[in-house]
């Protein structure tokens, strides 16, 4: 079912689609799923791998955005809190409730944040994750063992969601396939096709594995390419203005000893005016994020020295356990596609995170902005817009009660394999059939050889990077270990995908080049 050869055959067999989506991040996948689940013939094309860019590099939060509340953006917060509740229900194996503590060092902070978070709770309504409460200094120290106690007055506890972004993307891609969509990674859109009257009616795509070129036609084409939005808009119209300005956010990953309890920390005011999070994730701690406007975009952005220093300095102001560069297991940078500022005075934290849907003169549909939490709502709005333009027949949206692949049943988090949800049984069976697949990829980490086989057979992983960055997340959790296990993963993949020795060596070289950017 998740077989690439079968999916490529569908490109050969089907030249006309209802909808073609360009981009396989959260937004594009959400649109493909909404479209396919409504019954439209849907094709999604992603130039590298699902969630390769922004969508695998988030702070791993499913949240309403406490910061947007401080900015007075009530509607955005309410919408995101509603979507947060749906995500917990529809992807229960990947989303969980997470408690956050805001440490208070000024007398009035406790009162200020308690009132703000009571509003946050109220806006969540029936989908609330739990009530926020003030706690004493003693309680704050007992729950946050590494927090600095000098001048600490107490803390405020609130609840939000935490998830695995790239795993959710892969599961949404699988759900698209289950609803009849054709979804392909490593397949790049080279050009847009237009009818005699100048309307976009398809794409020219290249399968990057074989070099084959396909002319694919559709009633509507959606540009959901995030920071690459302007590249597609310029295919449509060479003189188009830039809509998107990339802003970089980086994250450092640390050992669990820097945050040993069950709570996350939210530092509400840093020197650059953003909030900083320390979030438990896969038995490590993710710390971020920064906000740096850039002039260009790339598939592998690199953390800047001043961003790394900023996070380390902020951490050391709040933690009693000193953090230095040598403690960083992995550093990853992601680009946010912000609406291009109208003038130079606008700062990134003031640019709206709400999404925008635009229709070009050629009737190319472009969606920008938004965040992971509201991916489903963005998709619904996009499809509704397409129907409103009479480009597709009216069909109702069904995604708010649609279970994502793998979600159905109790989640046992005692094993790291919980992220596979209902697929975990099949992975256990793989190990029963071939006990050597139960071996760890590396003694320092929990991940198994069976997961690589599963990724190749059932999760559309085609490269070492697909596996180590977005299927088993080792690159994000411990980049040096990822380098060490790359040859082993290449060996398993070459066997699964029937690849040559030369392919294997190239894969290891390619991966090493990328992985070095994740090591300080």
C-alpha positions in Angstrom: 0.0 0.0 0.0 2.8 2.4 0.9 4.9 1.2 -2.0 6.7 3.8 -4.2 6.6 1.7 -7.4 2.8 1.5 -7.0 2.5 5.3 -6.4 4.7 6.0 -9.5 2.4 3.8 -11.6 -0.5 5.9 -10.5 1.3 8.9 -12.0 1.5 7.0 -15.3 -2.0 5.8 -15.2 -3.7 9.0 -14.1 -2.9 12.3 -15.9 -5.9 14.3 -14.6 -6.5 15.1 -10.9 -9.0 17.2 -9.0 -6.3 18.7 -6.9 -2.5 18.8 -7.0 -0.7 20.0 -3.8 2.9 21.2 -4.0 4.7 20.7 -0.7 4.8 17.9 1.8 5.1 19.8 5.1 2.3 20.1 7.7 0.2 22.5 5.5 0.5 20.5 2.3 -0.2 17.2 3.9 -3.2 18.6 5.8 -4.7 19.9 2.5 -4.1 16.6 0.8 -5.8 14.8 3.6 -8.8 17.1 3.7 -9.2 16.9 0.0 -8.9 13.1 -0.2 -11.2 12.5 2.7 -13.8 14.7 1.0 -13.6 12.4 -2.0 -11.5 14.5 -4.4 -8.9 12.8 -6.6 -5.7 14.2 -4.9 -2.0 14.2 -5.7 0.7 15.6 -3.4 4.3 16.2 -4.5 7.2 16.9 -2.2 10.7 17.7 -3.6 12.6 16.0 -0.8 10.9 14.2 2.1 7.7 14.8 4.1 8.4 17.6 6.8 12.0 18.0 5.5 11.9 21.7 6.2 10.1 23.7 8.8 7.7 21.0 9.8 10.3 18.7 11.4 12.1 21.5 13.2 9.4 22.9 15.6 9.6 23.3 19.3 7.5 20.0 19.5 4.5 21.9 21.0 0.8 21.6 20.2 -0.3 24.8 21.7 -2.7 27.8 21.6 0.3 30.1 21.9 0.5 31.9 25.3 2.6 34.5 23.5 -0.2 35.4 21.1 -2.5 35.8 24.1 -0.1 38.5 25.5 -0.3 40.2 22.1 -4.1 40.2 22.4 -4.7 37.8 19.4 -7.6 36.1 21.1 -9.1 34.6 18.0 -5.9 32.9 16.9 -5.4 31.5 20.4 -9.0 30.2 20.6 -8.8 28.5 17.2 -5.4 26.9 18.0 -6.7 25.6 21.4 -9.7 24.0 19.7 -7.3 22.4 17.1 -5.0 21.3 20.0 -7.9 19.4 21.5 -8.7 17.7 18.2 -5.1 16.7 17.7 -4.9 15.0 21.1 -8.1 13.0 20.1 -7.1 12.2 16.5 -3.4 11.5 17.0 -3.3 10.2 20.5 -0.1 8.1 19.9 1.9 11.2 19.1 0.3 14.0 21.1 0.3 14.1 24.9 -0.6 16.6 27.6 2.4 18.4 29.1 2.6 20.5 32.2 4.6 23.7 32.0 5.9 25.8 34.9 6.6 29.5 34.6 9.2 30.4 37.4 8.4 33.8 38.9 11.3 36.0 40.1 9.2 39.1 40.7 6.4 39.5 43.2 3.8 40.5 40.7 4.7 37.9 38.0 2.8 35.2 39.8 -0.5 37.2 39.7 0.1 38.5 36.2 0.7 35.0 34.7 -2.0 33.3 36.7 -4.7 35.8 35.4 -3.4 35.4 31.8 -3.4 31.6 32.0 -6.9 31.5 33.5 -8.0 33.3 30.3 -6.0 30.6 28.3 -7.9 27.9 30.2 -11.2 29.6 29.6 -10.6 29.9 25.9 -9.9 26.2 25.6 -13.5 25.4 26.9 -14.4 21.8 27.0 -11.1 20.8 25.3 -9.0 22.2 28.2 -5.9 20.1 29.1 -6.1 21.0 32.8 -6.4 24.0 35.1 -3.5 26.4 35.7 -2.5 27.0 39.3 0.0 29.1 41.3 2.5 27.1 43.3 4.9 28.1 46.1 8.6 28.5 45.9 9.2 25.3 47.7 6.8 23.4 45.4 8.5 25.0 42.3 11.9 23.9 43.5 10.7 20.3 44.3 9.3 20.0 40.7 12.1 21.8 38.9 15.2 20.3 40.4 17.6 22.4 38.2 15.9 25.8 38.6 17.8 28.7 40.3 16.3 29.3 43.7 17.9 32.7 44.4 15.1 35.4 44.3 12.6 32.8 43.2 9.1 33.7 44.4 7.1 30.7 43.2 5.7 29.4 39.9 2.6 29.1 37.7 1.7 25.7 36.3 -0.3 25.4 33.1 -1.0 22.6 30.5 -0.4 22.4 26.8 0.4 19.7 24.2 3.6 18.1 23.2 4.2 15.9 20.1 6.6 14.5 17.5 6.3 16.7 14.4 7.9 14.6 11.7 6.3 11.4 12.8 2.9 13.1 12.6 3.7 14.2 9.1 4.6 10.7 8.0 1.4 9.4 9.6 -0.7 12.0 7.9 0.9 11.0 4.6 -0.1 7.4 5.3 -3.7 8.5 6.2 -3.8 10.4 2.8 -2.9 7.2 1.0 -5.6 5.3 3.0 -8.1 7.8 1.7 -7.1 7.3 -1.9 -4.7 10.1 -2.4 -1.4 9.7 -4.2 1.4 11.1 -2.1 5.0 11.2 -3.3 8.3 12.4 -1.7 11.5 13.0 -3.7 9.4 14.2 -6.6 10.0 17.8 -7.6 7.7 20.3 -9.4 9.8 21.9 -12.1 7.2 24.0 -13.9 3.5 25.0 -13.8 1.3 24.1 -16.7 -1.2 26.6 -18.0 -4.3 26.5 -20.3 -4.7 28.6 -23.4 -6.4 31.3 -21.3 -3.5 31.5 -18.9 -5.0 29.6 -15.9 -2.7 27.1 -14.0 -4.0 23.6 -14.8 -1.2 21.3 -13.8 2.5 20.8 -13.1 5.6 19.3 -14.7 7.2 17.0 -12.1 10.4 15.1 -12.0 11.0 11.9 -10.0 14.4 12.6 -8.5 15.1 8.9 -8.1 14.8 8.0 -11.8 14.9 11.3 -13.5 11.5 10.6 -15.2 9.4 13.6 -16.1 5.6 13.7 -15.8 3.0 16.2 -17.1 0.2 16.2 -14.6 -3.1 18.1 -15.0 -5.6 19.2 -12.3 -8.6 21.4 -11.8 -6.7 23.3 -9.1 -3.1 23.5 -8.0 -2.2 24.6 -4.4 1.2 26.1 -3.5 1.9 25.0 0.1 5.6 25.2 0.1 6.3 27.3 3.2 9.6 29.2 2.8 9.7 28.2 -0.8 6.4 29.9 -1.6 8.0 32.6 -3.7 9.8 30.1 -5.9 6.5 28.6 -7.0 4.9 32.1 -7.4 7.8 33.1 -9.7 7.1 30.0 -11.8 3.6 31.4 -12.2 4.7 35.0 -12.7 8.3 36.0 -13.0 7.6 39.5 -11.7 5.6 38.4 -8.6 6.5 40.2 -5.4 8.0 38.2 -2.5 5.3 37.2 -0.1 7.5 35.4 2.4 10.4 36.4 4.5 12.2 33.5 6.2 12.8 33.8 10.0 15.1 31.3 11.6 14.5 29.6 14.9 17.0 27.2 16.4 16.8 24.6 19.1 19.4 22.9 21.3 18.9 19.3 22.5 20.3 18.4 25.9 20.5 15.4 28.2 17.6 14.8 30.5 19.7 15.6 33.5 19.1 19.3 32.8 15.4 18.9 33.3 14.9 15.7 35.3 11.2 15.9 36.3 8.0 15.6 34.2 7.4 19.3 33.8 8.5 21.6 31.0 9.7 25.2 31.7 8.5 28.3 30.0 10.6 31.4 30.4 8.3 34.2 29.5 10.6 37.1 28.8 14.1 36.8 27.2 16.3 39.5 26.0 14.9 39.4 22.5 11.3 39.6 23.9 10.5 36.0 22.9 9.6 33.1 25.2 12.0 30.3 25.7 10.9 26.7 26.3 12.6 23.7 27.9 10.5 20.7 26.9 11.0 17.0 27.7 11.1 15.1 24.4 12.0 11.4 23.7 13.9 11.3 27.0 16.0 14.4 26.1 15.3 18.1 26.5 14.5 20.4 23.6 15.4 24.1 24.3 14.3 26.9 22.0 13.6 29.0 20.1 15.2 32.1 18.5 13.8 34.5 15.9 16.3 35.8 13.3 15.1 37.4 10.1 17.1 36.0 7.1 17.3 37.2 3.5 17.4 33.7 1.9 16.1 30.2 2.5 17.7 26.8 2.3 16.8 23.2 2.9 19.4 22.9 5.6 19.6 26.1 7.5 22.5 26.4 10.0 22.3 27.7 13.5 24.2 31.0 13.9 26.8 31.4 16.7 24.9 34.3 18.3 21.7 32.3 18.4 23.5 29.4 20.2 25.1 31.8 22.6 21.8 33.5 23.3 20.1 30.3 24.3 23.0 29.1 26.4 23.2 32.5 28.2 19.5 32.5 28.9 19.6 29.0 30.2 22.4 29.7 32.6 20.6 32.6 34.0 17.7 30.3 35.1 19.4 26.9 35.7 21.7 25.9 38.6 23.3 23.3 36.5 25.7 25.0 34.0 25.1 24.3 30.3 28.0 24.7 27.8 28.4 23.9 24.1 29.8 20.5 25.0 26.5 19.5 26.6 24.6 20.0 23.3 23.7 16.7 21.8 22.2 18.2 18.7 21.4 21.7 17.3 18.7 22.1 14.6 17.6 25.2 12.8 14.2 25.7 11.1 12.8 28.5 8.9 9.4 30.0 9.5 7.7 31.4 6.4 6.6 34.8 7.8 4.6 37.3 5.7 7.2 39.7 4.2 7.2 42.8 6.4 5.7 45.9 4.7 8.6 48.0 6.0 11.9 47.6 7.9 10.4 48.5 11.3 8.3 45.4 11.7 9.9 42.8 14.0 9.4 39.0 13.5 7.6 38.5 16.8 5.0 41.1 15.7 4.3 39.5 12.3 1.0 37.6 12.5 1.2 33.8 12.7 -2.3 33.5 11.3 -2.5 31.9 7.9 -3.4 33.6 4.6 -4.9 32.1 1.4 -4.2 34.0 -1.8 -5.5 33.4 -5.4 -3.3 34.5 -8.3 -4.7 35.9 -11.5 -3.8 32.4 -13.0 -6.0 30.9 -10.2 -3.0 29.3 -8.5 -3.9 28.9 -4.8 -1.2 29.8 -2.3 -1.4 29.4 1.5 1.2 30.9 3.8 1.7 31.3 7.6 0.0 29.3 10.3 1.6 26.7 12.6 1.5 23.0 13.2 -1.2 23.1 15.7 -3.7 24.6 13.2 -2.7 22.5 10.2 -6.1 20.9 10.0 -8.0 24.2 10.1 -5.7 25.7 7.4 -6.5 22.8 5.2 -10.3 23.1 5.8 -10.1 26.9 5.0 -8.1 26.2 1.8 -10.6 23.6 0.5 -13.5 25.8 1.4 -11.9 28.6 -0.6 -11.4 26.3 -3.6 -15.1 25.3 -3.5 -16.2 28.9 -3.1 -14.2 29.7 -6.3 -16.3 26.9 -7.9 -13.1 25.0 -8.9 -14.4 21.8 -7.2 -17.9 20.6 -6.4 -19.2 21.2 -2.9 -18.4 18.4 -0.4 -18.4 18.7 3.4 -15.2 18.6 5.5 -14.8 15.5 7.6 -11.3 16.0 9.1 -12.3 17.1 12.6 -13.2 13.5 13.6 -10.7 11.8 11.3 -8.2 9.5 13.1 -4.6 9.8 11.9 -2.9 6.5 10.9 -1.6 4.7 14.1 -4.1 6.3 16.4 -6.7 4.0 17.9 -6.4 2.5 21.3 -4.4 2.9 24.5 -0.9 4.4 24.3 1.7 2.6 26.4 4.6 5.1 26.8 6.9 2.6 28.7 8.6 1.7 25.4 9.9 4.2 22.8 7.9 2.3 20.2 4.7 4.0 21.4 5.0 6.5 18.6 4.0 3.8 16.1 0.6 3.5 17.7 -1.3 0.6 16.2 1.6 -0.3 13.9 3.7 -1.3 16.9 2.2 -4.9 16.7 3.5 -5.2 13.2 7.0 -4.1 14.3 7.0 -6.6 17.1 6.0 -9.3 14.5 9.0 -8.2 12.3 11.2 -8.9 15.3 9.6 -12.3 16.0 10.2 -13.3 12.4 13.8 -12.0 12.3 15.1 -11.7 15.9 18.3 -9.8 14.8 16.0 -6.9 13.9 15.4 -6.5 17.7 19.0 -5.3 18.1 19.7 -1.7 18.9 21.2 0.5 16.2 23.6 1.9 18.8 24.2 0.9 22.5 23.6 4.5 23.6 20.1 4.8 22.1 16.9 2.9 22.2 16.1 2.6 18.5 16.1 -0.8 16.8 17.1 -2.2 13.4 13.4 -3.2 12.9 12.5 0.5 12.7 14.7 1.1 9.7 13.1 -1.9 7.9 9.6 -0.6 8.8 10.5 2.9 7.6 11.6 1.6 4.2 8.6 -0.8 3.8 5.8 1.2 5.2 6.8 4.8 5.8 8.2 5.8 2.4 11.7 6.4 3.7 14.1 6.5 0.7 17.4 7.8 2.1 19.5 7.5 5.2 18.6 11.0 6.1 14.8 10.2 5.7 15.3 7.5 8.4 17.7 9.2 10.8 16.1 12.7 10.7 12.4 12.1 10.3 11.5 8.4 11.0 13.6 7.5 14.1 14.7 11.1 14.9 18.3 10.2 16.0 19.8 13.1 14.1 17.7 15.5 16.2 18.4 13.6 19.5 22.1 12.9 19.3 23.9 14.0 16.1 27.2 12.2 16.8 25.4 8.9 17.3 23.5 9.5 14.1 26.9 9.8 12.3 28.0 6.5 13.9 24.9 4.6 12.9 24.6 5.9 9.3 26.6 3.1 7.7 24.4 0.5 9.5 21.2 2.2 8.3 22.6 2.5 4.8 23.3 -1.2 4.8 19.7 -2.1 5.9 18.2 0.4 3.4 20.3 -0.8 0.5 19.1 -4.3 1.1 15.4 -3.2 1.5 15.4 -0.9 -1.6 17.7 -3.2 -3.7 20.5 -0.6 -4.1 24.1 -0.8 -5.1 27.3 -0.5 -3.1 27.9 2.9 -4.8 24.5 4.1 -3.7 25.3 3.1 -0.1 28.6 5.0 0.0 27.0 8.1 -1.5 24.2 7.9 1.0 26.7 7.8 3.9 28.7 10.7 2.4 25.5 12.8 1.9 24.3 12.1 5.4 27.6 13.0 7.0 27.6 16.3 5.2 24.1 17.2 6.6 24.7 15.7 10.1 27.8 17.9 10.7 25.5 20.9 10.8 23.8 19.4 13.8 27.0 19.1 15.9 28.5 22.0 17.8 
